[in-house]
Amino acid sequence: MPKMKSVSGAKKRFKLTGSGRVKRAKAYHNHILEHKSAKRGRRLRKKGMVHDSDLRQIKRMLLA
C-alpha cells in the first residue's frame, strides 16, 4: 500500500507541540488592521491552540 500524504494546507497552518497539542495562528490579523485597536493586534499576534473537538481531525491531516 502506498504511503498516505499529509494535507499540504494543514502543514502550513498547524504545528504540533511536544505534548501532542496543536498550535495555530489567530484569524483577523492579515488586512484591514487600521480600524482594529493596537491591543487587539497584539493579542492576535500570539499563537492559539486548536480546540479539543477539532484535534483528531487536524492530527489526521498532519498524519501524526
N, C-alpha and C positions, 0 to 999 in steps of 0.2 A: 504494500500500500504506500502511495506517495506521502511525503510529509505535508502537514497542514501549514498553510501560510497564515501569518497574523494579519490583521486588518491594518493597512498602511496608515489610514487616518487616525486610528487609535494609538499607533506607535508615536505619532507626532503630538498627540494631545494628552496622553497619560503617562505617568511614571510610577513604577512600583517602589514602595519603601521596603526597608529591611524586615519590617514586621508583617509585610504582606498586604498593607493597605495601599490605596491608590491615590496619588496626588493629581490635582487638576488645576488649570488656570481658571480664574474667575471671569465671568462674562461681563459685557458692557464696559470694557476698557480699551476699545480699539479706535473709535472715532466719535465725533460729536462730544468731545470732552469739555468744551468751553462752558456749557451750562451746568456741568456736574461740579460739585464742590471739591476743593483740594483734599479735604478729609476723606471724601468718598473715593477719590482717585488713589489715595494711599492705601485704603482698605482693599481696593480691587487689585492692587499690585501683588498682594500676598497670595500664596497658593491656598487652595481649599482641598478638602478630602471628598472623594466620591462617596455618596450615601450608600449605606449598607444594602438597600434594596436594589441598587444598580451594580453592586460589586461583582457578583457572579458573572453577569453579562460582560462587563468590561474585562475581567480577567480572562474570560473565554476568547475575547477578541485579541488579547495580548498573548494568548496561549501560555499562560503562566501556571 
